[in-house]
Amino acid sequence: MKNNGTIDIFIRNLKMVKGSLGWSNRDISRHGGPSDRMVGMILNRESEPGIDVIERIGIAFKLPPYLLLTPYLRPDMLDSIDEISTLLCSFINCDAESRDFIIKLVSKAQQPEKEYEN
């Protein structure tokens, strides 16, 4: 992985999930992730993780690996992973017109409400 922004997101999410679970580097390794030494090297930016390592860490956390590369992942979202995955898969699998509609709807919902004069 060469994109420093992507690495930053991954490391932030790795620290967040690890902290939320109260896990050590060894716990990640025990649950099917890479060695605790490798996890430490990634966290200390001494090694860049490959896709296979990201996948193994996702499996250890019982998370879809792509979520570890998702910007804005928050601890409170971890309880809704199944719903988020279903929503994302539905979005990906719908036709282009439906995706455009969803994007417009979400963009509109994120805008502050306009004040109307009486």
N, C-alpha and C positions, 0 to 999 in steps of 0.2 A: 504494500500500500504506500503510495508516494505522496498523496495529498495531505499536507500537514493539518488542514482543517478537519479532514475526516479522522485523522489520528487523534486530534484533540477531542473530538466528539466521542470517539470510542473510549478513550481513557477516562473522560468525564463520566460516561455511562457505566463503565466497568467499576469505577470507584463508588458510584452511587448505588448500583445494584449490590455490590459486595458489602457496602456499609448497611444498606437496608436489610440485608439478610443476616448481618453480623458475622460474615464469613471472613476467614483468613485466606491467604494465598493457597495454603495447604488444603483448605476446604474445597476450593475450586478444583484443585488437582484430584482430590478424593472423589469428586462427583463427575469425573470424566474429562475435566479440562486439562490443559497442559501442565507441566510441572510447576510447582510453587516457585521455583527459581525463574522459570520463563515468565510467569505472571509478574513477578517482581521486576524483571528486566523491562517488561512492557510498561509497567506503571512508572518506572524511573526513566523511561525513554531511552533505554540502552538497546532496545530491540524493537523493530516494527513488526506487528503481527501480520501474518498472511491470512488469506481467507480461511484456510483450514484451521488455524488457531482461533480465529473469531468464531467459527462454527463450533469448535469444541467448547469454548467458553459459554456460548449460547446454550449448548446442550447441558453443560454443568448447571447452569442457572434455570434450565427448563424454559428457556425463552427462544423464540425465533431469532436466529443470529442477526438478521437485518435490523432488529430493534436496537441492538447495541451500536448501530451506526445512525440512529435516528436523532436528529437535533431536537432539543426541548423535551427529551424523555425525563419524566419526573417520578419520584418514588410513589406518589399516589396513583400513577398510571399502572403500576405493576399488578395491582389487583384486578385490572380490566384488560389484561393482555389478550385473552381470548376474543373479547368484543372488538378490541382495536385491530387484531389480525383479521377477523371476519369483515370488518368495515373496509380495511385496506384491500383485501382480496376482492370484495364486491366492487370497489371503485376501479381496481385494475381491470376486472373482467367486463365492465360495462362498455357500451359503445362510446365513441368519441363525443357525440352530441350529449349524451347523458353525463359524461365526465365534465364537459364544459358547463352544463347546467349546475352541477354540484359545486364546481369551483366558484361560479358566480354567486350561488346561494351562500356559500361559506364566507366569501369575501364580503358580501353585503352584511352578513350577521356580525362580522368583526368590526364594522364601521360604527362609530358612536352614533347614537340616535340623534336625529336632528330635532332642534327645538322648533316647534311650530307656533306661529302667532295666532292668537284667538281673535 
